[in-house]
Amino acid sequence: MKSSIKNLLSFNLKTLLGFETIYKLITTIIFVPLFLGMFHLTMDISNYNYLTFENIIPFLMQPLTIICLLFLLIFMTFYTFIDISTIIIILDSSYQKKKIKIKDAFVLALKKSLRVFKWQNILLPFLVIFLIPFLNIGVSSSFISTIAVPEFIMDFIVKNSLYFALYIILIIILTITLFRWLYVFHYFVLEDLNFKESCAKSSNLSKKNKLKDYLRIIITQMLLAFLYMLFIGLGVFLIVALYKMFGQTNILGNVMITIIWLFIAISFIIMLLLATPISYAIISILFFRHKEQRKEKVKHVNLVIKEEVKVKRKMNILKYAIIVLILGSGTIFTYLVLNNKLNLNIEYVRTIEVTAHRGASVDYPENTMSAFVGAKEYGADWAELDVQQTLDQQLVVLHDTNLKRTTGVNKNTWEATYDEIKDLDAGSFFDKSFSDERIPLLRDVLEYAKKNNLKLNIELKPTGHEIDFEKGVIDLINEYNFKNNCVVTSQVYEVLENVKKYDDSIKTVYVMSLAYGNIIDLEYADSFSIEASSINKTLVNQIHGAGKEIYAWTVNTSENINKMININVDNIITDNITLAKNEIYTSKTSNVINEYVKLVQSIFD
């Protein structure tokens, strides 16, 4: 039996869209809060109010934590697997040219998914965790497909050729390994095999087709994504064209524009709902074709389907009334926006400040005077710098504890006096033209910042060899009367405690790679500097609700900068000052429609 992705999706399209709509609504309203609540309960049981990189390992090593997290993992993957199973069953019914109802597909999927809890299938949740992100290509999505490597880790990997090569090799190995099991879910759901049998069957079925299947999945999804973007682009093009044709005040033009926006919005929602079905439609087609080519019996779900009840007239009237209401309100909304009577810009966006990470480190050697001068010239509000103490208790501006990377001298800061450090070349590692750059003293940077109205984010990096480290920094800040123009930050909470105990008026910021739970209970932290991938709207609201600020680090792409703007962080720490300032000034998020609007308007203008 021959079929196509289009046929698989269209034959039971209402069932697919209906199920995905209901399931995603239930996920958002019920299960996401439930999973978060279960995780909070795990923290409470383990007596943890918050999680950071400093306490995450002890938290994970507790027996109760391990048990609770394993339970949560299995529960989450079971919930995700119901989604996968239902989609596979609906697609299989479409392949058989049989209509199926949401209830029938879901009940059968639930029964099959319950087999996840059998002992012989205990490893299936781990495959779900690892395989689904690899299917997240182009337009695919799922409850646990949002796994991402934090940006600061990726930056470190990309800048190091050895680590980047190892990363690529790891991705290739994982891809080759995981795609052997591409059809595990189909064998598990359609043929009722256990996990081990499904893996063996899948590996055998994909033996000669792994590369071809992988390329087909990528090409098909990318093509669908391209067509969708093209459709959106044409829609926006028509909107701008109509706007130019009819002018700002023509009611007919506003109605037509509203209709196009409505179609774009509806198509976007449909695409989101079809994202996961599209992925599994591709895999299902390949599964059935390979089975037929090998002359293996294709097993299908077997349901007795009753005829659908026709939609009542009242429902039709209600639908038309909703459409008229949307068009009417949309027309008024469009009219107000186009005539500048409704301002969509959110004012807080204008208040977000930009911090130059280690100075203007894209164009100048990090943590040098030229980098701090560059930061001011580029318009940064703040400059971030790292402070360490030498053998003779001098405070120098340097990130690494060892001098080798930036100066070529293989010696730790605590082992060298300032006299040994002050004449080292701290710029040639970046470019030979900066060979006259030296490692500055904190005093030098404070003096420049004071004269040039540049605020400083002073990160203390203790090595364990310091003497009165925090006291020395605070005394210097007070000597320059600079406490109102700086923050003292650290990844070590004890440092902030020492700062506050010595001078409570100094503003402290806790630098965190991971932040979860009631971090506002950390009394010695006035604000928080958190790695961008750990920041969400809930965390921002929590911190703002406590009257504190949140800094996002290190954010270097338009997408992530706009994400931070949208969730209202107070400060963006970046290597790319110009990009961050431009994104903040335009006060727009980097969504597809806005980008199309800017492009099309530029053509007409």
N, C-alpha and C positions, 0 to 999 in steps of 0.2 A: 504494500500500500504506500503510494507516494504522497507526500505532504510537504508543506512549506511552513516557514515561520509565520507568514501572514495567515495561513489557514488555521494553524494551531491557536493563534491569538484571537482571530475573528470569530471562529465557530461558537465559542462560549465566552465571547467578550464581556457580555453583561455580568456573567457569573464571576469572571476574573476581576473586573473593576469593582463589582459589588463586594466581593470578599476582601480585596486589598483595602478598599475604603474602610470597611468595618474593622478589619484587623489593625490597620494603622491608627484608627481613632482609638480603639481599645488600648493599643500599645501606648499611645501618648497620654491618654487620660488615666488609665489604670495601672498598666504594668511597669512603665518607666518609674512612676512614683513608688510602686511596690518594690521593684528591684533596689532602688535607692534606699528605701526604708529598711530592707533586709540588710543592706550593706552597713547602714548606720547602726542597726541592731548588733551586727558583728563587731563593730567598733566599741559599742557600749559593753558588750559581753567581755571584750578584751581590755576594757578600761582605757580606751583611747578616745580623747575628745577631738583630736586632729591628727592629720598625717602629713609628714614632710619627709625629705630624703634622709633626715637625721634619725627618724624613728621608724621608717617603713620596714627595715629589715627585722628589728625585734618584733614588730607587729605581725609580720608574715610568718615568723618562726614559732609563734605560740600555737600549741596543739588545737585549742579552741578556734583560733582564727583559720587554721588549715581546714578543719572540718566544716566550718561555716562557709568558707569560700568555695570549697568543693561542692557543697550542696547548692550554693548560689550559681556556680558554673553549670552544673547539671540542669538546674531549673531553667536558666536562661537559654541554654542550647535546646532543651526540650521545647520551650516556647517558640524559638526560632524554627525548630524542625517541623512544628505543626504548620507554620507558614509555608515552608518548602514542600512538605508532603501534600498539602491541599493544592498547591499550584501544579505539582506533578500529576496529581489525580485529575484535575480539570483539563490539563493539556493532553493527558492520555485519553480522556473521553472525547476530546476534540479530534484526536488522531483516529478514533474509531467512528467518527461522525455521529456521536451520541451527545444529546443535550444533558446537562447535569445542573442540579440546583446547588446553591451555596451550602445549604444545610446538609445535603447528602454528601457532598465532597468533604465538608468539615468533619462530620461524624466519622467517616471512614478514615480520614487523615488522623484524627485523634486516636482512634483505635490502633492504627499502625505506629503512631509516634510513641504510644505507651510502651512499646517494645524497647525503647531506649533504656528503660530502667532494668531490663534483664541483664544478668551478669555477663553473658557472652557479648553484649553490645555496649559495655561500659566505656569503651574507647571512642565510640561514635561522637560524643560531645567534643572531644579534642579535635577530631577531623572537621567538625562544623566550624570550630573556632579558627582553624588555620586555612581551610579551603575557601570559605566564603569571601575573605578579603581578596583572594586571588581571582575570584570571579567578578570583583568590583572593577570592571574595566569599562570605560565609556559611559554606560547608562545604568549599570547594575547597582542595586542597593539592597540593604537588608538591615535587620535590627542590630547586627554586630559586624557590619561591614565598614565601620568608621574607624578601624584601627589605623593609627598613623604614627610614624616616627616623629618625635618632637623636633621642631625646626633647628634648635641649637645643636642637637645631636647630628642631624643631617648636615648642617653647616660644617661641623667638625669632620665628618666622614668625607664630604666632598672635597674639602681643602687638603686632606691627607691622601695622597695617591695610593699608598699601600692599603689603607682602610677602605678607600673607595673601591679598589679592585676586589678586596675580600668581600665587600658588601654586594657587588655585582655577582661574584661567584656564588655567594650564599643565595641570592635571589634566583639564579639559574638552577642551582641544585634543588631548592625548594619547589620551583616551578615544575621541573622534570619529575620530581618525586610525587608532588601532589596531583599532577595531572594524570598519573597512573590510576588515581582513584576518583576520576571525574564522574564516573557513573555509579558510584557507591550508593547514592541516595535513590537512584532509579531501581537498582536491584533490591535495595532494602524495602522500598515502598511497593513496587509493582510485583515483585516476585517473592516477597516475604522471606528473604534470606537473612541470616544473621550478619553481624558486622564483618567477621572474618571471611565468610563466604562471599559477601558483597565486594570486599576488597580484592579477593582473588579473581572473581569474575570480571570486575572492572579493569584490573590490571591486564588480564588476558584479552579483553575486548579492545583495549586501547593500545595494545602492544605495537602494532604497526602504524598507528594513526596519531600518536601523541602530538607530534609537531604540527601535522595538518589540522588536527582538531583545535589546537591552541591558536593557530593562525586564523582559522575560520571564526572562532569566537571573537578574537580581537578585531578582525576586519569587519565582521557583521555589526558588532556593537559600535565601533567607530563610525561606520557608515550611517547607522541609525541616529547616532548623536549628531553627525554632520547634517543630516536631513532635517533634524529637529531645529538645529541652530539656523539653518537656511530658512525654514518656515517662520521662525521668530523674526529673522532679519527682514523677510518680505513683509511681515505684518507691521513691523516698526516703520519700514520704508513707506508703506501706505499711510500710516498715521501721520508721519511728517509731511508727506506729499499733500494729504487732505488738509492738514493744518495750513500749509502754504497756499493752497488753492482757495479755500473758503475764508481764510482770515481768522482772527481771534474771536470774533463775536457771532459768527454764523451758527445758528442753532442746528441746522442740518449737518454741518461739518462736525459739530460736537457730538451729535448722535452717532454719526458714522464712525468717528474716532473711538467712541465708547464701545461700539459693537466690536471693533477690531481688538481693542484692549481686552474685552470680555472673552473673545475667542482665544487670544494669546494666553490669558489666565487659565481658561478651561483646558487648553492643550497642555499647558505646563503641569497642571494637576494630574491630567491623564497620564502624562509621561512619567511622573513620579510613581503613580500607581502601577504602571506597566513595567517599571524598571526591572523588578525581580522576575516577573513572568517572561520578559524578553530574554533574560539570561537563561532561564530554564527551558524556554522554547528552543533556543539554539542547541542546548545540550540534549534535549529530548529528540530532536530531529536526528542528531548524530547517533544517539543511542539506538533508535529504531533502524536507521540505515545500516549501521554496522552489524546489527543482529540479522537483518535480512540478507546482507551480503555474505555473512557466514552461514546462512541457512539455518539459523537458530530459531527456535520457536519464540515468538514475541508474546509475552504474557501481558494481559491488560486487566484493569479494574473492571469489575462486573457489577453493574447496578441496574436496577429496574427504575427507570425514570418516568415520572408522571408528567403529563402535559402541564405547561405553565398556565396559571389563571391570567386572563387578560386584565390589563390595567383598567380600573374603573374610570368613569367619566369625571368623577370628582377629583381624582388624582391629576388628570390632565388639566383641569381648570386651575388647580393649585400650582402646577408646574408653570403654566402660562402666566399666572399672576406673579410668581416669583421672578420670572424672566423680565416682565414689564417693570417690576420694582427695581431690579438690578440695573436695567437700562436707564430708567429715569434718574435714579440716584447717581449712577455713573456719569450720565450726561451733565448733571449739575456739578459734580465733582471735577470733571474735565474742564468745564467752562471756568470754574473758579481758579483752577491751577493755571490754565493758559492765559488768563487775564491777570495773573499775579495777585489775585484776591485771597489766595490760600498759599501760605508758605510751607513747603514740605521740609525745609532744612531744620534740623534740630539744633538749637542754640548751643547745647553743651559740646557739640563737636568742635566748635571754635575754641574751646578752652583746653583741649587736649594739648599737652606739651610734648616736645621731642627731646630726647636725650641722645647725645652722640656717644655710642658705645666705644670706650677707650679713645675718645676723641673722634675726629674724622678719619677713622681707621681704614676706609676704603681707598682714600687718596694719599694718606700719610702713614708713616709707621706708628703703630699703636702706642698709646701712653707716652708720647713725646710732646714737647712744646709745640712743634709744628702741627701736630694732630689737634691740639687744643685751640690753637690759633685758627686752624681750618674749620673747626666746629663752630666757632663764633662767626666766621665769615660766611658759612653756609646757612646761618640763621638758627642754629640749635639753641634751645632754651637752656639746656643743661649739658654738661659733659660728665660722662662716667669715667672714673679712674680707679685703679687698684693700688693699694698701699701695703708695703711690707717694711719690716724693720731689719736693718743691717746688724752686723756683729757689734758695731759701736753705737747702736741705738739711734741711727739716723733713719728718718722716714723717707723711703724712696717710692717712686711711682713705677710699679712693675706688676705684671699679671702673674707670670710663672714664678714658682719658687726657685727654679734653676735659671741661670743666665744664658744657657746655651742657645736656645731657640732664637733669641733676639740679639745676642751679642757674640755668639760663638764660643763663649767661655763656659766650660763645664764646671760650674761652681754654684752652690746654693747661696741665697741672699744672706742667710744667717751665719754663713761661714766667711763672708767677706766684709771688710770695712768699706766705708764710703769712699775713702781714698783709692781703694782698689777698683771701685765701680765707676767713679765719676768720669773717667776718660775713655770708657769703653764705647765702641761704635754701636749705637742702638738703632741705626737706620738702614744700614746696607742690606740687612736681611730682607727688607721690603723693596728697596731699590738703591743702586749705587749712588744715585744723586743725593741721597739723604745720609751720606757717610759722616756728616758733621753733627748728626743728632746724638744726644746723650741721654742717659736715664736721669730724669729730673727729680729733684726733691719735692716733697709735698709743699714745702714752703714756696718754691718757685711757681707752682701751679696756682696756689692760693693768691699770690701776689698778682699774677696775670688776671685771674678771674675777678679779683676785687676791682682792678682798674678798668676792666672791660665789661663789667656787668654780666658775667657768665656764672650761672649757678652750677654747683658741683654735687655730683653723686659720688661720695667717697666710700669705696668699698674696702673694708679691712679684711686682709687675708692672713690670718694667723698661721704660723708654722709650728708653734709649740716651743719656740726658742726665744720668745720676746721677753722684754723686761718693761713693765708699765706701758705696754703698747697703746691701749686705749687712752690712757692719761696723756701720753705724748701727743696723740692726734688731737684730742680735745683742747689741750693747752694751746696748740698751734692755731686751731680754729678761733679760739677766744682771743688770741694775740692779734689776729687780723679782724676781729669783730665780725666774723663771717657766719655765725650760727644761723642767722635768718635767711641765708642764701645757700645753704647746703643741707644735705642729709648724710648721716653716717649709716652705712649699710654693711651687712655681712651675711654669709651663708651659715655662720655659726651663731646660734642663738645666745650662747654664753657671752659672746662679745658684746651684744646689744645690752645684756644685763649689766655688764661691767660699765658700759658707757652711761647708762641711766643712773647707776649707783654713784658714779663720779659727778655727773652733771645732768640732772633730770631735764634741763631745758633744751638739750640737744635732740633734734628730731631723728629718730631711728627708723630704719627700714629693714625688714627681714627678707633676705633673698632666698627664694625657694624654687626648686625644680619641680617639686610636687606639692600641691596644696589641697587638702581635703579635710572636711570636718570643721569644727569650731575653732579655726585658727585665730579668730578675733579674741580668744581667751588668752593669747600670748601677750601678757601685760607689758613686756618691755619692747614691743614692736609698735611704733606709732602708725606705720603703714607697711605695705607688703609689695615686694618686687617678685613677680611670679613668671615662670616660663610660659610663653604664650599658649601652648597646647593644653595647659592645665587650667586655663581661664575660661569661664563661661558666665552667662548673664546672672545666674543664681549666685555665684561666688562674688561677682562685682556688687550685686545688690546687698549681699551679706556684709561685705567690707564697708560699703558706703553707709549702710544702716548703722554701723558702729561708729560712724564719723571719721573713718580712716580712708586713705587713698590706696589705689592699686596701680602699680607700674607693670608693664608687660615687656618681657625681654625674650630673646633678641629677635626683633621682627623686621624682616628684610624684603618681603614680597608684598606686592599690591594687595593680593587676596587676603593675607593675614593682617596687614595694616588696616584694611577696611573692616575686617572682622572685629578688630580691637576697637575701632571707631564706633561700630554699631552697638557694641555691648558696653560702651561708655567707660573705658579705662581712663585714668587720669594722666598717664604718661607712657609714651611709647619709646622704648630703648632700642636703637637701631644702628646698623652700620651705614645705612643709606639715608642720610639726613634729608637730602633734596626730595627723594621719593616720598618720605613720610610727611614732610611739610606740604607737598603738593596735594597728597591725598586728603590731608586734614583740611586744607584750604578749600578744596572743591566740595567737601562735605558730602561726598557720595560714596555709596558702597559699590564694589566691583561686581555687580550682578550683570548678567548677560544683557538684559533689556536696556539698562542704562548705558552700557557700552555701545550697543547698537544705536540708541538714540543719539549719542554724541557723534558717532561716526556718520550717520545719515544726515544729521543737521549740518555737520561740517561740509558735506557734499553740496547741500542746497545753498548754504551761506557762501 
